[in-house]
């Protein structure tokens, strides 16, 4: 006597999750085997010219952030 077995929804879902997890693991291992990218150090060292008003705006934002951080630490 034969019985017809069917896969339930939860078994199907777990199977799909297991396959996707295995694919992610394989991709992760594959990425570790790739050679590291060379970075152009000269390009990273060149900074765009900053005007005086932009420098002042950056300094003001820095002071405001520092004050906000100090206030947050005070109330912690």
C-alpha positions as CSV (number, residue, x, y, z in Angstrom):
1,X,0.0,0.0,0.0
2,X,1.4,3.3,-1.1
3,X,0.9,6.6,0.8
4,X,1.4,9.9,-0.9
5,X,3.7,12.1,1.1
6,X,3.6,15.8,0.6
7,X,5.9,18.4,2.0
8,X,4.4,20.9,4.4
9,X,4.7,24.6,4.2
10,X,7.1,24.9,7.1
11,X,9.4,22.2,5.7
12,X,9.5,24.0,2.4
13,X,10.2,27.3,4.1
14,X,13.0,25.8,6.1
15,X,14.5,24.2,3.0
16,X,14.5,27.6,1.2
17,X,16.1,29.3,4.2
18,X,18.8,26.6,4.4
19,X,19.6,26.9,0.7
20,X,19.9,30.7,0.9
21,X,22.0,30.4,4.0
22,X,24.3,28.0,2.3
23,X,24.6,30.3,-0.7
24,X,25.5,33.2,1.5
25,X,28.2,31.2,3.2
26,X,29.7,30.2,-0.1
27,X,29.7,33.8,-1.3
28,X,31.3,34.9,1.9
29,X,34.1,32.3,1.6
30,X,34.5,33.3,-2.0
31,X,35.0,36.9,-1.1
32,X,37.7,36.1,1.4
33,X,39.6,34.3,-1.4
34,X,39.6,37.4,-3.6
35,X,42.9,39.5,-3.7
36,X,42.6,42.8,-1.8
37,X,42.0,45.8,-3.9
38,X,44.9,48.2,-4.3
39,X,44.1,51.7,-3.3
40,X,45.5,54.8,-4.9
41,X,47.2,56.5,-1.9
42,X,48.0,59.7,-3.9
43,X,44.3,60.3,-4.8
44,X,43.3,59.7,-1.1
45,X,45.8,62.4,0.1
46,X,44.5,65.1,-2.2
47,X,42.0,67.3,-0.5
48,X,39.7,69.7,-2.3
49,X,40.4,73.4,-1.5
50,X,38.2,74.6,1.4
51,X,37.2,78.2,1.5
52,X,37.5,80.2,4.7
53,X,33.7,80.3,5.1
54,X,33.4,76.6,4.7
55,X,36.2,76.0,7.3
56,X,34.3,78.3,9.7
57,X,31.1,76.5,9.1
58,X,32.8,73.2,9.8
59,X,34.3,74.5,13.1
60,X,30.9,75.8,14.2
61,X,29.2,72.5,13.5
62,X,32.0,70.8,15.5
63,X,31.5,73.0,18.5
64,X,27.7,72.5,18.4
65,X,28.2,68.7,18.2
66,X,30.7,68.8,21.1
67,X,28.2,70.8,23.2
68,X,25.4,68.4,22.4
69,X,27.5,65.5,23.3
70,X,28.6,67.1,26.6
71,X,24.9,67.8,27.4
72,X,24.0,64.2,26.6
73,X,26.8,63.0,28.9
74,X,25.6,65.3,31.7
75,X,22.1,64.0,31.6
76,X,23.1,60.3,31.3
